[in-house]
């Protein structure tokens, strides 16, 4: 059996869950689902087990701040310019607009409402 890709889950830490949830639902045009956890507030991105890519969630946890970290999560898009265009209206900021990364497609970098830098990736 082949080993899966090393990345299997991501968490984006937030201070204001309502604001962060609205940002991600607006930019990516999806609905987050509440996960049951006794100690944390988690809202998961849509995922299907057995499909390529990692699942993940927005997380609010005492003692863990948002923003200022050195990890960037890249969200897969058909054309990252589309999601990039929604960032400002959703309360985020553009760090660098869509640009080519050669044979690997295109990326854009932005900040969410919680100060976390995120990446957008597309092949066109």
VOPAGU-2260 file (C-alpha; in pm, 1 decimal, decimal comma):
REM VOPAGU-2260
SITE   aa  ch    i         X         Y         Z
SITE  UNK   A    0       0,0       0,0       0,0
SITE  UNK   A    1     133,9     344,1     -91,3
SITE  UNK   A    2     182,2     600,2     181,1
SITE  UNK   A    3     -41,3     908,2     158,4
SITE  UNK   A    4      97,2    1260,4     132,0
SITE  UNK   A    5     251,6    1372,7     461,8
SITE  UNK   A    6      -2,8    1651,8     520,1
SITE  UNK   A    7    -329,7    1518,0     659,3
SITE  UNK   A    8    -500,4    1799,4     855,0
SITE  UNK   A    9    -472,9    2171,8     912,2
SITE  UNK   A   10    -603,0    2412,3    1174,1
SITE  UNK   A   11    -638,3    2787,8    1141,9
SITE  UNK   A   12    -648,6    2949,4    1484,0
SITE  UNK   A   13    -889,3    3238,6    1532,0
SITE  UNK   A   14    -991,3    3489,1    1797,5
SITE  UNK   A   15   -1338,2    3576,6    1663,2
SITE  UNK   A   16   -1500,9    3257,9    1529,1
SITE  UNK   A   17   -1809,7    3430,4    1385,1
SITE  UNK   A   18   -1596,3    3677,3    1188,7
SITE  UNK   A   19   -1351,2    3409,7    1068,8
SITE  UNK   A   20   -1631,0    3169,0     971,7
SITE  UNK   A   21   -1804,4    3440,6     767,3
SITE  UNK   A   22   -1473,8    3528,3     594,4
SITE  UNK   A   23   -1395,9    3171,8     478,7
SITE  UNK   A   24   -1755,6    3092,2     383,2
SITE  UNK   A   25   -1771,4    3412,3     177,5
SITE  UNK   A   26   -1434,5    3380,8       1,9
SITE  UNK   A   27   -1466,4    3011,2     -86,3
SITE  UNK   A   28   -1847,2    2999,8    -123,7
SITE  UNK   A   29   -1892,3    2702,4     111,9
SITE  UNK   A   30   -2041,9    2614,3     450,4
SITE  UNK   A   31   -1830,1    2509,5     747,2
SITE  UNK   A   32   -1958,1    2228,9     971,7
SITE  UNK   A   33   -1941,2    2234,8    1352,6
SITE  UNK   A   34   -1732,0    1949,0    1497,9
SITE  UNK   A   35   -1808,4    1809,5    1842,7
SITE  UNK   A   36   -1528,2    1877,9    2086,9
SITE  UNK   A   37   -1558,7    1932,5    2462,8
SITE  UNK   A   38   -1266,2    2176,9    2494,1
SITE  UNK   A   39   -1242,6    2350,6    2154,6
SITE  UNK   A   40   -1469,3    2529,4    1912,3
SITE  UNK   A   41   -1400,7    2377,2    1569,1
SITE  UNK   A   42   -1568,4    2446,7    1234,5
SITE  UNK   A   43   -1450,3    2208,2     960,4
SITE  UNK   A   44   -1408,9    2279,3     592,5
SITE  UNK   A   45   -1602,4    2038,1     367,7
SITE  UNK   A   46   -1402,5    1718,7     317,8
SITE  UNK   A   47   -1438,2    1368,7     182,6
SITE  UNK   A   48   -1225,0    1090,5     325,4
SITE  UNK   A   49   -1025,5     909,4      59,0
SITE  UNK   A   50    -994,0    1211,4    -171,2
SITE  UNK   A   51    -672,3    1397,9    -247,5
SITE  UNK   A   52    -589,8    1689,3     -14,8
SITE  UNK   A   53    -604,6    1756,2     356,4
SITE  UNK   A   54    -908,3    1832,0     567,4
SITE  UNK   A   55    -901,5    2107,3     824,8
SITE  UNK   A   56   -1089,4    2343,5    1052,4
SITE  UNK   A   57   -1105,5    2687,5    1210,0
SITE  UNK   A   58   -1017,8    2648,4    1578,7
SITE  UNK   A   59   -1066,3    2869,7    1883,7
SITE  UNK   A   60    -858,1    2751,5    2180,1
SITE  UNK   A   61    -757,7    2929,6    2498,2
SITE  UNK   A   62    -393,0    3036,3    2494,3
SITE  UNK   A   63    -341,3    2997,5    2118,5
SITE  UNK   A   64    -333,2    3322,4    1922,6
SITE  UNK   A   65    -414,7    3381,7    1559,4
SITE  UNK   A   66    -178,1    3549,4    1312,7
SITE  UNK   A   67     197,7    3592,4    1326,3
SITE  UNK   A   68     280,7    3230,2    1256,0
SITE  UNK   A   69     514,7    3098,3     990,7
SITE  UNK   A   70     291,6    2836,1     827,3
SITE  UNK   A   71      86,5    2906,9     515,3
SITE  UNK   A   72    -204,9    2690,9     406,8
SITE  UNK   A   73    -275,9    2695,3      33,9
SITE  UNK   A   74    -635,8    2652,6     -75,6
SITE  UNK   A   75    -691,7    2484,4    -410,9
SITE  UNK   A   76    -896,4    2694,2    -658,3
SITE  UNK   A   77   -1000,1    2664,3   -1023,3
SITE  UNK   A   78    -867,8    3018,4   -1079,3
SITE  UNK   A   79    -723,5    3185,0    -768,8
SITE  UNK   A   80    -811,5    3529,3    -909,2
SITE  UNK   A   81   -1178,9    3451,2    -835,7
SITE  UNK   A   82   -1125,9    3389,4    -462,5
SITE  UNK   A   83    -869,9    3671,8    -449,8
SITE  UNK   A   84   -1142,8    3909,6    -571,6
SITE  UNK   A   85   -1359,5    3812,5    -270,7
SITE  UNK   A   86   -1090,1    3870,2      -4,4
SITE  UNK   A   87   -1135,9    4247,5      49,3
SITE  UNK   A   88   -1517,5    4229,8      53,2
SITE  UNK   A   89   -1494,5    3952,4     313,4
SITE  UNK   A   90   -1279,2    4168,6     543,6
SITE  UNK   A   91    -932,8    4037,1     452,7
SITE  UNK   A   92    -627,6    4199,2     290,8
SITE  UNK   A   93    -429,6    4109,6     -20,1
SITE  UNK   A   94     -58,2    4058,0      44,8
SITE  UNK   A   95      37,1    3973,8    -314,0
SITE  UNK   A   96    -197,7    3942,3    -609,0
SITE  UNK   A   97    -207,2    3634,2    -832,6
SITE  UNK   A   98     125,6    3559,4   -1003,0
SITE  UNK   A   99     278,8    3274,5   -1198,0
SITE  UNK   A  100     493,6    3011,4   -1031,7
SITE  UNK   A  101     590,0    2867,3   -1369,2
SITE  UNK   A  102     491,7    2513,5   -1456,4
SITE  UNK   A  103     324,3    2476,3   -1114,4
SITE  UNK   A  104      46,5    2727,5   -1184,2
SITE  UNK   A  105     -41,9    3045,7   -1000,7
SITE  UNK   A  106     -66,6    3164,1    -640,8
SITE  UNK   A  107    -191,1    3465,0    -447,1
SITE  UNK   A  108    -127,5    3553,1     -80,7
SITE  UNK   A  109    -375,6    3720,5     152,7
SITE  UNK   A  110    -454,0    3779,8     519,6
SITE  UNK   A  111    -778,6    3660,9     672,3
SITE  UNK   A  112    -977,7    3859,4     927,5
SITE  UNK   A  113    -771,0    3708,7    1210,3
SITE  UNK   A  114    -430,6    3811,0    1073,6
SITE  UNK   A  115    -339,5    3466,2     934,6
SITE  UNK   A  116    -166,1    3461,7     596,0
SITE  UNK   A  117    -326,1    3214,6     355,2
SITE  UNK   A  118    -237,2    3109,7       2,0
SITE  UNK   A  119    -456,3    3050,8    -300,9
SITE  UNK   A  120    -334,2    2810,4    -571,8
SITE  UNK   A  121    -464,6    2729,6    -919,0
SITE  UNK   A  122    -330,7    2578,2   -1237,8
SITE  UNK   A  123    -472,2    2862,2   -1450,2
